[in-house]
Amino acid sequence: MDAYRGGDGWAALGDPTRRAIVACLAERPRAVGELAAELPVSRPAVSQALKVLKDAGLVTERAAGTRRIYRLEPAAVAALRDQLDTFWSRALSGYGDAIAHEDEERS
């Protein structure tokens, strides 16, 4: 689990169950039991996945009586989106450069 420490959101999202949890939490905050009821995994598996997401900084929790309510951490999700935007911009720029270079070679 140490691979997920330090806010590595991309590594944490590498698992389909964790991605499904993030998708559920994108709709609204939920408790472990609510998440487990919607997913084809056990409650302990949901708790374990939430721990990984929490360690990566993607979710936060708050106490509500005896339950813990989990929600997405907006700043962490925004940081992932910024990284994706950067990757996409670089890819488009590289593609544009490759096309321009190809056009120059043809001329």
Summary of the structure (lengths in Angstrom):
residues: 107
radius of gyration: 19.0
end to end distance: 54.1
largest distance: 72.0
contacts: 276
relative contact order: 0.14
helix: 67%
strand: 13%
